[in-house]
Structures are given as structure tokens and as C-alpha cells.
Amino acid sequence: MGPLVLRALRLLADGRFHAGPEIAASLGRSRAALSEALKGAPALGIEVFSVPGKGYRLAHPVEFLDAHAIVGALGPAAARVRLTLLDEVDSTSTRLASLAQAGAPSGTCVAAEWQRAGRGRRGRAWQAGLGASLTFSMLWRFEQGPGQLAGLPLAVAVAAARALERCGVRGVGVKWPNDLVHDWRKLGGILVETSGEMSGPTAAVVGVGINYRLGEGLASRIDQPATDVAACGEPPPSRNALLAALLAALVETFERFAREGFAAFRDDWRARHAYAGRRVAVQAAQGPAEEARLVDVAEDGALVAAFAGGTRRLTSAEISLRPIAEAAP
């Protein structure tokens, strides 16, 4: 993403028509350079209308992230968060992992307007567009070893669901081990990457992606049914308010998880479990899918499922889930 296209889109962010000569003059560039720069907008998930005599207008307004607004809305958590906003990055988690290796403290957070190579679970790409998503990562340092943090993605999912609900987005469910769903459609995802000694301490880089306003083009690139915040709440919360709520909820969650582990979040996770008691297809890393019924989640975050041969504990590294339609009564 070139700097000129982002500067132009910021001038158009209010969704109103702006004359081409005025935008070009504000940018200190020619109208031809402006026109060429705006050709890059569709690659960012942005649709720009050009109407002779009126100028340029975005199909939908874009709320850019504002560090002052976010930090001002954090409340007591502001003392624990060190926020960096980037226009563009390969991956917020990749950037934050480098900062963690350099000694960055707990609460360091990187959020980006645009990710070139966002990552999801098991190497999948995370689809995001400018203003269409919230993509950020937060570092937290735990005294425990990585083996004691297995339930952390589930606790983060609970925290994110609570933050969304506080911002007016109701009916958010969780799908084991790291998805947020609404009406069976994916609303967000979580990726936790840890590094450290076996017995601790551990640095956890927690990446979160929330679909905010996808648009048809971006939604078509997602390989599963998806939804966004704009479709779940009316009116949707601002991106800045939502990011502040998410960061505050994560700080609270990390501090409690360090003291009490996943057991403190287990009942809340169970209450939000979108697939509770349902038959699912369990796909291991290798081999055919198996049918099972979901039974529970264990105190360490493992999923408990009933197969034809008996009940088994499953870990995030072993399976993926897809719902199987229940037979009609």
C-alpha cells in the first residue's frame, strides 16, 4: 500500500463527495497522481466512486484508528497498555514477536489499519480490509510455562465476547478453540503464540481479528460463512471504542488467568459454547474425519468429545471442527 493512497483515503473517510482538485492540492500532488493512487483502493477492500462534477466518494465511511481516543477510553487499563498504531504491517503478531524478543513488557500492543499477511490458526491467511476489520496483537508475560497456558485462547475468546457485548453486540458465541461466532457465522478469531522455557516464564503474543464491516468483495474471499459487527448490532460501535473495550478486557483476563488459570473462565466459556452438545466432524491433522458429539471443555481447555469408541480429550493442535446438520425430529 503506497502512502499516497492512504493519505487520500483519510481525506475521503467521511463518505462525502470531495472535489478532485481540492484533494490533489491538499496532498501536494497532481490530479493524475491522485487518480492513479486511488486505483489501489479496491485491493484494500475500499470502493471509491468517481462522479464528474462532484469528485470522489467512498461507498462507506471509514473510521481510522485514533490512539488518543483509544487510550482515553481504556480507563484503569491505560496504565497497563502500550499501544502502537501502524498504517501497514505484514502481521501484527509477527511485528510484536520481534518486540517481545527485544524485551518489550507486558501490555505492549500493535494494531494496524492494514495487514499484508495476517495469520490465522494452522497457517491460514486472515482476510482483512482497510476499515473492515480490527486486527491487533498484545504481548503478555506469564510466570507459568507454555504447557500451563493451553486454555489461554479460550479465556481470550470469553474476554472478546464480553467486550463485544459491552459495546452492544449481543449473541456472541465461542467455537473451540479460538473462534467467535454469531448465528453460526465467524465473527472473529484468536491466535496465541508462546515462547519461553518449559517451566516458565512465557511470553504470549495474542493476536485478535474481528470482522467489523466486511463488504461483499472481502466476504467472498473468506472460506467459511462469516459475519461482521455491523451486521450484529445497530448501530455498530465505533472501531476506536471497540478496540479500547477489547484491550481493557484482555488486560483484566490476563491478570486473572495468571492467578487462576482457565478454570476461572470455564463456566463462562461453556455458557457461550455455540456447538455445545452437537454432532460434529472432527478432522485430525492426518486421516479421515470422525463424527463425534461435543460433551464438555476440561479445566485445562481441552475439548471433550464422545466418539463411537468412547470419550476422548482433544487439543487445538489435533482437530478442526465442522458442524453436521442435526436430523429433523
Buried (B, 14 or more C-beta within 10 A) or exposed (E): BEEBBBBBBEBBBEEEBBEBEEBBEEBEBEEEBBBBBBEBBEEBBBEBEEEEEEBBBBEBEBBBBBEEBBBEBBEEBBEBBBBBBBBBBEBBBBBBBEBBEEEBEBBBBBBBBBBEEBBBBEEEEBBBBBBBBBBBBBBBBBEBBBEBBBBBBBBBBBBBBBBBBBBBBEBBBBBBBBBBBBEEBBBBBBBBBBEBEEEBEBBBBBBBBBBBBBBEEBBEEBEEEBBBBBBBBEEBBBBBBBBBBBBBBBBBBBBBBBEEBBBBBBEBBEEBBBBBEBBBBBBEEEEEBBEBBBBBBBEBBBBBBBEEEEEBBBEBEBBBBEEBEEEEE
